[in-house]
């Protein structure tokens, strides 16, 4: 986080530390005790006129303006979003004159979706063939990236087999 702050500072972008807990709901909103924090993310100052509405991880602070919350340790969550466990959580925004308790945004359901579409053909002999397409946004996409990127070789094939087996099982049950 310190390296990110220094790099942003070199190009004239102000950023701040946000103390968090890596589990949602651990920090009490009214009493953010230092002992409850075990993680740090960044709050990056956005320039005036930035399209803040397009990014669910933006908060507004009366003193500092619009801030993009970003976890530089999470390689699977896209810029503009927070990992699911950091959403709707209490953090402590730290700035030169002090700090303020904040609540991190919770992405709306419309940005956390799994859309599964299939086209199937049932032949006269009872054979079913077809194609399934999945589109994932938000938390479902992060979870899928985590499963696939953490698996190597044959383990990755097993992850895909488990996914396809689960889809086939749900189709059979419906």
C-alpha contacts under 8 A as a table, 3 or more apart, distances in Angstrom:
res1	aa1	res2	aa2	distance
1	X	4	X	5.09
1	X	5	X	6.19
1	X	17	X	7.76
1	X	40	X	7.17
1	X	41	X	6.88
1	X	42	X	6.91
1	X	72	X	6.89
2	X	5	X	5.06
2	X	6	X	6.19
3	X	6	X	5.07
3	X	7	X	6.13
4	X	7	X	5.12
4	X	8	X	6.08
4	X	72	X	7.81
5	X	8	X	5.24
5	X	9	X	6.02
5	X	14	X	7.54
5	X	15	X	5.85
5	X	16	X	7.36
5	X	42	X	7.92
6	X	9	X	4.98
6	X	10	X	6.30
7	X	10	X	5.20
7	X	11	X	6.94
8	X	11	X	5.45
8	X	12	X	6.40
8	X	13	X	5.01
8	X	14	X	6.64
8	X	15	X	7.17
9	X	12	X	4.89
9	X	13	X	5.13
9	X	14	X	5.83
9	X	15	X	7.54
10	X	13	X	7.43
13	X	44	X	7.40
13	X	45	X	6.69
14	X	44	X	6.27
14	X	45	X	5.53
15	X	42	X	6.54
15	X	43	X	5.49
15	X	44	X	4.33
15	X	45	X	5.76
16	X	42	X	5.75
16	X	43	X	5.05
16	X	44	X	6.49
16	X	93	X	7.03
16	X	94	X	6.12
16	X	95	X	6.08
17	X	40	X	6.42
17	X	41	X	6.08
17	X	42	X	5.10
17	X	43	X	6.24
17	X	93	X	6.08
17	X	94	X	5.41
17	X	95	X	7.42
18	X	40	X	5.55
18	X	41	X	5.21
18	X	42	X	5.77
18	X	43	X	6.46
18	X	91	X	6.04
18	X	92	X	5.26
18	X	93	X	4.43
18	X	94	X	6.03
19	X	37	X	5.97
19	X	38	X	7.49
19	X	39	X	5.99
19	X	40	X	4.67
19	X	41	X	6.64
19	X	91	X	5.42
19	X	92	X	4.97
19	X	93	X	6.60
19	X	94	X	7.67
20	X	27	X	7.81
20	X	36	X	7.94
20	X	37	X	5.10
20	X	38	X	6.32
20	X	39	X	5.05
20	X	40	X	5.69
20	X	41	X	7.22
20	X	86	X	7.84
20	X	89	X	7.98
20	X	90	X	6.92
20	X	91	X	4.76
20	X	92	X	6.76
21	X	24	X	6.89
21	X	26	X	6.57
21	X	27	X	6.84
21	X	36	X	6.48
21	X	37	X	4.68
21	X	38	X	5.04
21	X	39	X	5.45
21	X	86	X	7.84
21	X	91	X	7.58
22	X	37	X	7.94
22	X	38	X	6.47
22	X	39	X	5.98
22	X	85	X	6.80
22	X	86	X	6.75
23	X	26	X	6.25
23	X	85	X	5.83
23	X	86	X	7.01
24	X	27	X	7.81
24	X	85	X	5.45
24	X	86	X	6.05
24	X	87	X	7.28
24	X	88	X	7.23
24	X	89	X	5.32
24	X	90	X	7.92
25	X	28	X	7.18
25	X	89	X	5.89
25	X	90	X	7.27
26	X	36	X	6.75
27	X	31	X	7.66
27	X	32	X	5.74
27	X	33	X	7.24
27	X	36	X	5.76
27	X	37	X	7.39
27	X	89	X	7.59
27	X	90	X	5.86
27	X	91	X	7.44
28	X	31	X	5.35
28	X	32	X	5.57
28	X	33	X	7.77
28	X	90	X	7.13
29	X	32	X	6.00
29	X	90	X	5.78
29	X	101	X	7.13
29	X	103	X	7.94
32	X	36	X	7.20
32	X	90	X	7.77
32	X	91	X	7.59
32	X	92	X	7.16
32	X	101	X	7.09
33	X	36	X	5.54
33	X	37	X	7.51
34	X	37	X	5.72
35	X	38	X	7.89
40	X	71	X	7.72
41	X	69	X	7.10
41	X	70	X	5.95
41	X	71	X	4.74
41	X	72	X	6.77
42	X	68	X	7.84
42	X	69	X	5.66
42	X	70	X	5.14
42	X	71	X	6.19
42	X	72	X	7.43
43	X	67	X	5.42
43	X	68	X	5.36
43	X	69	X	4.52
43	X	70	X	6.35
43	X	93	X	7.70
44	X	67	X	5.17
44	X	68	X	4.97
44	X	69	X	6.40
44	X	70	X	7.45
45	X	64	X	7.30
45	X	65	X	7.09
45	X	66	X	6.12
45	X	67	X	4.64
45	X	68	X	6.48
46	X	50	X	6.33
46	X	65	X	7.62
46	X	66	X	5.63
46	X	67	X	5.68
46	X	68	X	6.68
47	X	50	X	5.71
47	X	66	X	7.93
51	X	54	X	5.81
51	X	55	X	7.56
52	X	55	X	5.54
52	X	56	X	7.89
52	X	58	X	6.23
52	X	66	X	7.45
53	X	56	X	6.90
53	X	58	X	7.70
55	X	58	X	6.07
55	X	68	X	7.95
55	X	80	X	4.66
55	X	81	X	6.63
56	X	80	X	6.13
56	X	81	X	5.78
56	X	105	X	6.82
56	X	106	X	7.63
56	X	107	X	5.90
57	X	68	X	5.83
57	X	69	X	5.39
57	X	70	X	7.48
57	X	80	X	5.36
57	X	81	X	4.94
57	X	82	X	6.03
57	X	104	X	7.36
57	X	105	X	5.92
57	X	107	X	7.78
58	X	66	X	6.61
58	X	67	X	5.47
58	X	68	X	4.43
58	X	69	X	5.99
58	X	80	X	7.38
58	X	105	X	7.37
59	X	66	X	5.79
59	X	67	X	5.38
59	X	68	X	6.59
59	X	69	X	7.45
59	X	104	X	7.45
59	X	105	X	7.25
60	X	64	X	7.68
60	X	65	X	5.46
60	X	66	X	4.42
60	X	67	X	6.10
61	X	64	X	5.27
61	X	65	X	5.00
61	X	66	X	6.28
61	X	67	X	7.32
62	X	65	X	5.79
64	X	67	X	7.53
68	X	80	X	6.91
69	X	80	X	7.43
69	X	81	X	7.71
69	X	82	X	7.14
70	X	79	X	6.75
70	X	80	X	7.10
70	X	81	X	7.23
70	X	82	X	6.46
71	X	74	X	5.73
71	X	82	X	6.82
71	X	83	X	7.80
72	X	75	X	7.25
74	X	77	X	6.09
74	X	83	X	7.46
75	X	78	X	7.72
76	X	142	X	5.80
76	X	145	X	6.40
76	X	146	X	6.73
77	X	81	X	6.49
77	X	82	X	6.55
77	X	83	X	5.92
77	X	142	X	5.93
78	X	81	X	5.85
78	X	82	X	7.82
79	X	82	X	7.88
81	X	107	X	7.91
81	X	138	X	7.90
82	X	86	X	6.16
82	X	87	X	6.25
83	X	86	X	5.48
83	X	87	X	6.70
83	X	139	X	7.35
83	X	142	X	7.73
84	X	87	X	5.35
84	X	139	X	6.02
85	X	89	X	7.96
86	X	89	X	5.84
86	X	104	X	7.12
87	X	104	X	5.42
87	X	105	X	5.57
87	X	106	X	4.92
87	X	107	X	7.32
88	X	103	X	6.08
88	X	104	X	4.98
88	X	105	X	5.34
88	X	106	X	4.90
89	X	103	X	5.50
89	X	104	X	5.34
89	X	105	X	7.79
90	X	101	X	6.77
90	X	102	X	5.66
90	X	103	X	4.62
90	X	104	X	6.33
91	X	101	X	5.74
91	X	102	X	5.27
91	X	103	X	6.27
91	X	104	X	7.10
92	X	99	X	6.59
92	X	100	X	5.67
92	X	101	X	4.56
92	X	102	X	6.02
93	X	99	X	5.32
93	X	100	X	5.22
93	X	101	X	6.14
93	X	102	X	6.59
94	X	98	X	6.16
94	X	99	X	4.36
94	X	100	X	6.78
95	X	98	X	5.41
95	X	99	X	5.55
96	X	99	X	7.86
107	X	111	X	6.34
107	X	112	X	7.28
108	X	111	X	5.64
108	X	112	X	6.97
109	X	112	X	5.07
109	X	113	X	6.85
110	X	113	X	6.30
111	X	137	X	5.87
111	X	138	X	5.51
112	X	136	X	7.59
112	X	137	X	5.14
112	X	138	X	4.30
112	X	139	X	5.54
112	X	140	X	6.47
113	X	135	X	7.99
113	X	136	X	5.73
113	X	137	X	5.13
113	X	138	X	6.67
113	X	139	X	7.75
113	X	140	X	6.60
114	X	134	X	6.97
114	X	135	X	5.85
114	X	136	X	4.59
114	X	137	X	6.55
114	X	140	X	6.48
115	X	134	X	5.61
115	X	135	X	5.11
115	X	136	X	6.39
116	X	132	X	6.92
116	X	133	X	5.75
116	X	134	X	4.47
116	X	135	X	6.53
117	X	132	X	5.64
117	X	133	X	5.22
117	X	134	X	6.42
118	X	130	X	7.12
118	X	131	X	5.56
118	X	132	X	4.25
118	X	133	X	6.22
119	X	130	X	5.41
119	X	131	X	5.41
119	X	132	X	6.60
120	X	128	X	6.75
120	X	129	X	5.56
120	X	130	X	4.02
120	X	131	X	6.46
121	X	128	X	5.70
121	X	129	X	5.35
121	X	130	X	5.93
122	X	126	X	6.07
122	X	127	X	5.70
122	X	128	X	4.59
122	X	129	X	6.63
123	X	126	X	5.36
123	X	127	X	5.27
123	X	128	X	6.47
124	X	127	X	7.35
136	X	140	X	5.75
136	X	141	X	4.82
137	X	140	X	6.05
137	X	141	X	5.08
137	X	142	X	7.91
138	X	141	X	5.41
138	X	142	X	6.30
139	X	142	X	5.00
139	X	143	X	6.07
140	X	143	X	5.15
140	X	144	X	6.21
141	X	144	X	5.12
141	X	145	X	6.15
142	X	145	X	5.16
142	X	146	X	6.12
143	X	146	X	5.06
143	X	147	X	6.24
144	X	147	X	5.11
144	X	148	X	6.19
145	X	148	X	5.22
145	X	149	X	5.81
146	X	149	X	5.36
146	X	150	X	5.89
147	X	150	X	5.59
147	X	151	X	6.38
147	X	159	X	7.12
148	X	151	X	5.40
148	X	152	X	7.98
148	X	156	X	6.00
148	X	159	X	7.01
149	X	152	X	7.45
151	X	155	X	5.29
151	X	156	X	4.78
151	X	159	X	7.62
152	X	155	X	5.38
152	X	156	X	5.29
153	X	156	X	5.55
153	X	157	X	6.92
154	X	157	X	4.98
154	X	158	X	6.29
155	X	158	X	4.99
155	X	159	X	6.29
156	X	159	X	5.06
156	X	160	X	6.42
157	X	160	X	5.17
157	X	161	X	6.12
158	X	161	X	4.87
158	X	162	X	6.03
159	X	162	X	5.15
159	X	163	X	6.33
160	X	163	X	5.07
160	X	164	X	6.16
161	X	164	X	5.11
161	X	165	X	5.86
162	X	165	X	5.01
162	X	166	X	6.04
163	X	166	X	5.16
163	X	167	X	6.33
164	X	167	X	5.08
164	X	168	X	6.16
165	X	168	X	5.10
165	X	169	X	6.07
166	X	169	X	5.08
166	X	170	X	6.27
167	X	170	X	5.23
167	X	171	X	6.25
168	X	171	X	5.10
168	X	172	X	6.12
169	X	172	X	5.10
169	X	173	X	6.20
170	X	173	X	5.08
170	X	174	X	6.26
171	X	174	X	5.27
